Amino acid sequence: MTLSSGASRRQVLTVAATAATATLIAGAPARAAEAKGPKTWDLTVLGTSDTHGNVYNWDYYRDAEYDDSKHNDVGVAKLATLVNQIRAERRGRATLVLDAGDTIQGTPLATYYAKQEPITVTGETHPMAHAMNVLRYDAVTLGNHEFNYGLPLLAKWIEQLGFPALAANALNAKTGRPAYLPYVIKKVRLGGPDSPTINVGILGLTNPGSAIWDKANVEGRLIFADMIETAAKWVPIMRERGADLVIISAHGGDSGTSSYGPELPIENPVALIAQRVPGIDAILFGHAHAEVVEKFHTNEVTGEQVLTAEPSKWGQRLTRMDFTVQRVRGSWKVVAKRSSMLNTNTVVEDPAVLAAVRGQHAKTVNYVNTVVAQSSQELSAAASRYQDTPILDFINHVQTEVVTKALAGTAYASLPVLSIAAPFSRTAIFPQGDVRIRDVAGLYVFDNTLEAVVLSGAEVRTYLEFSAKYFQTVAAGGTVDPATISDPAVPDYNYDVFSGLDYDIDISKPVGQRITRLVLPGTDTPVAADARFVVAVNNYRRSGGGNFPGIVKTQVYNEQQEIRQLLIDWAQAKGVIDPADFFVPNWKLVREDVPVF
């Protein structure tokens, strides 16, 4: 078995392939089921997922305690309080805590220790390692966002963990063997010192989409195998090596669909894993940021019911799975299982977790409150999905400017430069006056880098038609409500706005026939099908994220510059953010040529 360079000695000792196991020995008296008949025991598995760098219940973009319309809370500190309550409630009886991935990306706190003071340079312990070690997880699965900052930083973070990181389907590209631990088997004592033990196998599956989304970091280094096939390979091995109960911790949703094309294995295969792979008792999953309290799937081979659950995102929820087991002819059998969901807004933050990350949190807060420029007026992203807004044009202007300068003197210098941006946030605002790093970060919330490719006029039109599927069809004369104007199946980040050409989107027409006007800027001259354009685009989209047509091409520009930092640098250099310098209204929604707004 091949381990990543960051695999710690602790992990090597716990890898199941060596038959080593960790032991949880409970000190409290066993509490067996009081019902008549064969004696039963119980086991609780707690699950988190998609914590995305949230430790404190804090919104770094607003510089305030986190809150939303449903009054959710976030963060590992809140999760820790719930976990500790359940551990106390169970008084030492077997309780495991797992995470299904996407841990080290998503907040300015996580970004700071990947970009401003990377742990690979400073050697400092990552805040998510601090927090999770205090909570005392038993295992974490690698999510696709774990690969965002490159393999060295991921390896360093894994090294800092006090528990194993799993990813059975992330394979070394040269050897074809697992690059990370595929699974562990935990020997868990079900009650007091004299109670029996049960071996719990935990298999980790990461998302194959990383091959697209982080191609620059993983190409030639890692291969991401099919999650279903990987489960089918490892579950029998875990059973053969003594696993009495098998739980999969999977970073993939349960819809059976993918946001990319058919060239990669399914992005969201959890239901299919449960149905097709025998020997699985339960699946904790993530990636879709959904709240799935309890869902059972019937295995097609055995007829057994497989329990699945997903605990939302950012530490807002904690999944609790409860299993009742009994000995049947010398083997353990699961006789009952169920799951429930706990809300972290019902508890206070755990002081030990807060203390472990307090200094890093404070440093991040100070950093994001650095003033970078003055805005001549308030700029809001609230309407950017359905109206041309200056704040989204700010992104496109900076991207266009950077690519234009970089291509000066090259074979592409004579081509017009277009730019693509997506409305990542509905709440981002540049206030009039001081604009801080957190304001820019709130507008551009992803750690994307800037690239550029060449598209033809025909490819631009096809791309725009694909993007326009974002909108619901509303007949001329019908009422248009901004709150319901978009198709709920298409996330905001998969709707793109172009700069550099003028175009209309007719939302009264069928998908694929909506770009009714596409002309050269400031003219009535239609864009020729064979025209050529340089298009500035982020690495996620250019690598195939969202499955947009025609954009997966060889880059003519790729200097690995983070777009968020380019926006900050531009603002600092100018000192003033004034729409007069960059706002060019060039697109609108229409119905029968009549503007919607």
ChimeraX attribute file (.defattr): number of C-alpha atoms within 10 A of each C-alpha:
attribute: neighborCount
match mode: 1-to-1
recipient: residues
	/A:1	14
	/A:2	14
	/A:3	18
	/A:4	19
	/A:5	15
	/A:6	18
	/A:7	22
	/A:8	20
	/A:9	9
	/A:10	13
	/A:11	23
	/A:12	15
	/A:13	16
	/A:14	21
	/A:15	23
	/A:16	25
	/A:17	18
	/A:18	12
	/A:19	13
	/A:20	16
	/A:21	19
	/A:22	16
	/A:23	14
	/A:24	17
	/A:25	19
	/A:26	20
	/A:27	14
	/A:28	13
	/A:29	15
	/A:30	22
	/A:31	16
	/A:32	14
	/A:33	15
	/A:34	9
	/A:35	8
	/A:36	7
	/A:37	7
	/A:38	10
	/A:39	12
	/A:40	19
	/A:41	21
	/A:42	23
	/A:43	22
	/A:44	22
	/A:45	19
	/A:46	24
	/A:47	28
	/A:48	30
	/A:49	33
	/A:50	29
	/A:51	30
	/A:52	24
	/A:53	24
	/A:54	30
	/A:55	31
	/A:56	25
	/A:57	25
	/A:58	19
	/A:59	19
	/A:60	23
	/A:61	24
	/A:62	16
	/A:63	14
	/A:64	11
	/A:65	12
	/A:66	17
	/A:67	14
	/A:68	7
	/A:69	5
	/A:70	7
	/A:71	10
	/A:72	17
	/A:73	26
	/A:74	27
	/A:75	25
	/A:76	29
	/A:77	30
	/A:78	29
	/A:79	32
	/A:80	28
	/A:81	21
	/A:82	23
	/A:83	23
	/A:84	14
	/A:85	13
	/A:86	16
	/A:87	16
	/A:88	11
	/A:89	10
	/A:90	18
	/A:91	18
	/A:92	20
	/A:93	27
	/A:94	24
	/A:95	24
	/A:96	22
	/A:97	19
	/A:98	22
	/A:99	31
	/A:100	31
	/A:101	32
	/A:102	27
	/A:103	25
	/A:104	30
	/A:105	27
	/A:106	19
	/A:107	23
	/A:108	25
	/A:109	28
	/A:110	23
	/A:111	19
	/A:112	21
	/A:113	24
	/A:114	21
	/A:115	14
	/A:116	10
	/A:117	13
	/A:118	18
	/A:119	20
	/A:120	18
	/A:121	10
	/A:122	9
	/A:123	12
	/A:124	14
	/A:125	19
	/A:126	26
	/A:127	26
	/A:128	27
	/A:129	21
	/A:130	19
	/A:131	26
	/A:132	25
	/A:133	17
	/A:134	19
	/A:135	20
	/A:136	17
	/A:137	22
	/A:138	22
	/A:139	24
	/A:140	29
	/A:141	33
	/A:142	29
	/A:143	32
	/A:144	22
	/A:145	22
	/A:146	23
	/A:147	24
	/A:148	24
	/A:149	18
	/A:150	14
	/A:151	18
	/A:152	16
	/A:153	22
	/A:154	22
	/A:155	21
	/A:156	21
	/A:157	24
	/A:158	25
	/A:159	22
	/A:160	20
	/A:161	25
	/A:162	19
	/A:163	20
	/A:164	25
	/A:165	27
	/A:166	32
	/A:167	27
	/A:168	26
	/A:169	29
	/A:170	30
	/A:171	22
	/A:172	21
	/A:173	16
	/A:174	10
	/A:175	12
	/A:176	16
	/A:177	18
	/A:178	23
	/A:179	24
	/A:180	29
	/A:181	27
	/A:182	28
	/A:183	28
	/A:184	30
	/A:185	28
	/A:186	24
	/A:187	21
	/A:188	22
	/A:189	24
	/A:190	27
	/A:191	25
	/A:192	18
	/A:193	14
	/A:194	13
	/A:195	17
	/A:196	13
	/A:197	19
	/A:198	23
	/A:199	23
	/A:200	22
	/A:201	25
	/A:202	28
	/A:203	29
	/A:204	34
	/A:205	31
	/A:206	31
	/A:207	28
	/A:208	24
	/A:209	23
	/A:210	26
	/A:211	23
	/A:212	21
	/A:213	24
	/A:214	22
	/A:215	19
	/A:216	17
	/A:217	18
	/A:218	20
	/A:219	13
	/A:220	12
	/A:221	16
	/A:222	23
	/A:223	21
	/A:224	25
	/A:225	21
	/A:226	20
	/A:227	29
	/A:228	21
	/A:229	14
	/A:230	20
	/A:231	26
	/A:232	17
	/A:233	13
	/A:234	16
	/A:235	23
	/A:236	16
	/A:237	14
	/A:238	25
	/A:239	18
	/A:240	10
	/A:241	16
	/A:242	16
	/A:243	24
	/A:244	22
	/A:245	23
	/A:246	21
	/A:247	24
	/A:248	26
	/A:249	32
	/A:250	33
	/A:251	33
	/A:252	31
	/A:253	22
	/A:254	23
	/A:255	14
	/A:256	14
	/A:257	14
	/A:258	18
	/A:259	16
	/A:260	19
	/A:261	16
	/A:262	11
	/A:263	6
	/A:264	16
	/A:265	20
	/A:266	24
	/A:267	27
	/A:268	26
	/A:269	23
	/A:270	27
	/A:271	23
	/A:272	19
	/A:273	25
	/A:274	28
	/A:275	22
	/A:276	19
	/A:277	20
	/A:278	20
	/A:279	23
	/A:280	26
	/A:281	20
	/A:282	27
	/A:283	28
	/A:284	29
	/A:285	33
	/A:286	34
	/A:287	26
	/A:288	19
	/A:289	17
	/A:290	15
	/A:291	17
	/A:292	19
	/A:293	20
	/A:294	16
	/A:295	16
	/A:296	17
	/A:297	19
	/A:298	17
	/A:299	20
	/A:300	14
	/A:301	11
	/A:302	12
	/A:303	11
	/A:304	17
	/A:305	18
	/A:306	22
	/A:307	22
	/A:308	26
	/A:309	28
	/A:310	32
	/A:311	33
	/A:312	25
	/A:313	23
	/A:314	26
	/A:315	29
	/A:316	26
	/A:317	28
	/A:318	28
	/A:319	26
	/A:320	25
	/A:321	25
	/A:322	17
	/A:323	18
	/A:324	17
	/A:325	23
	/A:326	18
	/A:327	16
	/A:328	10
	/A:329	7
	/A:330	7
	/A:331	10
	/A:332	17
	/A:333	15
	/A:334	18
	/A:335	13
	/A:336	11
	/A:337	18
	/A:338	18
	/A:339	20
	/A:340	15
	/A:341	20
	/A:342	15
	/A:343	19
	/A:344	24
	/A:345	19
	/A:346	11
	/A:347	15
	/A:348	15
	/A:349	22
	/A:350	20
	/A:351	13
	/A:352	15
	/A:353	26
	/A:354	20
	/A:355	15
	/A:356	20
	/A:357	21
	/A:358	16
	/A:359	12
	/A:360	18
	/A:361	22
	/A:362	11
	/A:363	12
	/A:364	20
	/A:365	20
	/A:366	12
	/A:367	17
	/A:368	22
	/A:369	18
	/A:370	14
	/A:371	18
	/A:372	25
	/A:373	22
	/A:374	20
	/A:375	19
	/A:376	16
	/A:377	13
	/A:378	15
	/A:379	20
	/A:380	19
	/A:381	21
	/A:382	16
	/A:383	15
	/A:384	20
	/A:385	24
	/A:386	19
	/A:387	17
	/A:388	21
	/A:389	21
	/A:390	22
	/A:391	26
	/A:392	28
	/A:393	24
	/A:394	23
	/A:395	23
	/A:396	26
	/A:397	23
	/A:398	21
	/A:399	26
	/A:400	24
	/A:401	14
	/A:402	17
	/A:403	25
	/A:404	20
	/A:405	10
	/A:406	16
	/A:407	18
	/A:408	11
	/A:409	9
	/A:410	9
	/A:411	9
	/A:412	18
	/A:413	15
	/A:414	14
	/A:415	15
	/A:416	16
	/A:417	24
	/A:418	25
	/A:419	26
	/A:420	23
	/A:421	24
	/A:422	20
	/A:423	23
	/A:424	22
	/A:425	19
	/A:426	15
	/A:427	13
	/A:428	23
	/A:429	20
	/A:430	24
	/A:431	16
	/A:432	13
	/A:433	15
	/A:434	17
	/A:435	25
	/A:436	23
	/A:437	24
	/A:438	26
	/A:439	24
	/A:440	23
	/A:441	21
	/A:442	24
	/A:443	25
	/A:444	22
	/A:445	17
	/A:446	20
	/A:447	21
	/A:448	21
	/A:449	18
	/A:450	22
	/A:451	26
	/A:452	29
	/A:453	21
	/A:454	24
	/A:455	20
	/A:456	18
	/A:457	19
	/A:458	16
	/A:459	19
	/A:460	25
	/A:461	22
	/A:462	18
	/A:463	19
	/A:464	24
	/A:465	20
	/A:466	21
	/A:467	22
	/A:468	25
	/A:469	21
	/A:470	22
	/A:471	22
	/A:472	18
	/A:473	20
	/A:474	17
	/A:475	14
	/A:476	17
	/A:477	9
	/A:478	10
	/A:479	10
	/A:480	16
	/A:481	9
	/A:482	11
	/A:483	6
	/A:484	10
	/A:485	17
	/A:486	20
	/A:487	13
	/A:488	11
	/A:489	7
	/A:490	15
	/A:491	13
	/A:492	18
	/A:493	16
	/A:494	21
	/A:495	23
	/A:496	22
	/A:497	22
	/A:498	24
	/A:499	26
	/A:500	23
	/A:501	21
	/A:502	22
	/A:503	23
	/A:504	21
	/A:505	28
	/A:506	28
	/A:507	26
	/A:508	20
	/A:509	19
	/A:510	13
	/A:511	18
	/A:512	15
	/A:513	16
	/A:514	24
	/A:515	21
	/A:516	17
	/A:517	18
	/A:518	22
	/A:519	19
	/A:520	15
	/A:521	17
	/A:522	10
	/A:523	9
	/A:524	11
	/A:525	12
	/A:526	15
	/A:527	21
	/A:528	14
	/A:529	12
	/A:530	11
	/A:531	14
	/A:532	20
	/A:533	22
	/A:534	25
	/A:535	29
	/A:536	31
	/A:537	30
	/A:538	25
	/A:539	26
	/A:540	19
	/A:541	23
	/A:542	25
	/A:543	23
	/A:544	22
	/A:545	22
	/A:546	20
	/A:547	18
	/A:548	23
	/A:549	18
	/A:550	17
	/A:551	22
	/A:552	16
	/A:553	13
	/A:554	13
	/A:555	17
	/A:556	19
	/A:557	21
	/A:558	17
	/A:559	12
	/A:560	12
	/A:561	15
	/A:562	17
	/A:563	22
	/A:564	21
	/A:565	17
	/A:566	17
	/A:567	23
	/A:568	21
	/A:569	15
	/A:570	18
	/A:571	24
	/A:572	18
	/A:573	11
	/A:574	12
	/A:575	15
	/A:576	18
	/A:577	26
	/A:578	19
	/A:579	18
	/A:580	9
	/A:581	11
	/A:582	17
	/A:583	18
	/A:584	18
	/A:585	16
	/A:586	21
	/A:587	21
	/A:588	19
	/A:589	22
	/A:590	20
	/A:591	21
	/A:592	15
	/A:593	14
	/A:594	12
	/A:595	12
	/A:596	17
	/A:597	10
